[in-house]
C-alpha cells in the first residue's frame, strides 16, 4: 500500500457544484496534514492545513478522520478558477532521523462552464 | 509572506555538463528541500537539509548533490547532466519538518539535450 493515496481523477464538474476529494494515508503516527493546489506548470501552493477538529476557509472545508486514516477536502460552489490539481500532504514520523513529508500524487479537478 | 526564489525559470544544458540550481528563502527557515516533478510520478524528494552544512538523501539522490553553506541558500548540483534529468525542479522551505507546511519556489524547468 502506498503511503499516501489519492484518486487521480480527473473530476469534471459544472460550475456551482460541490465536489469532495479524499486522501488516505498508511502511517497512523502521522501528525500534520495539508492540502495544496497546483496549477498547470506552476508550483504547489498551500491551500489549507487540516486540523483534528476540521477547518473551513470560505468555500473550502478540510476534515481529518484519524480512525480511518484519511483526510478530505470539500469545495462548495465550484468556480472555474478552482480547476487545478489538489495534493494532500502528510507529515509524520518516518522512523529515521527526520520526520517524513509525503506528497500524494494529486487529484485533478476541472470545473466546466 | 514567505519568499522562495529559484535562480532560473527555464534552463537548457547539454549532456555531461555540471549544472547548478540555486534556491534562496527569506524566512529564516531551518529546512530546505529539493524535489523533481515528472508527469505521472508526482513530487519526488531528491535531498533536503535541516541545518547549515547538513543534508539528508531523499528518495532519488542518485546523480545529484547539494550544498548548504548559508541558512538561506540551498543549491542542487547535477554532477554530470543526463537526459533523464530533464524535469521540473522545485525548491521548498519550512520552519519545521513535522508540523509546518512547505513553501515552494516557482520551479526550474530544466532540459538536458
Interface residues (C-beta under 8 A of the other chain):
Chain A: X31 X32 X34 X36 X41 X42 X43 X44 X45 X46 X49 X87 X89 X91 X92 X93 X97 X98 X99 X101 X103 X104 X105 X106
Chain B: X33 X42 X43 X45 X48 X50 X56 X88 X90 X97 X98 X99 X100 X101 X102 X103 X104 X105 X106 X107 X109
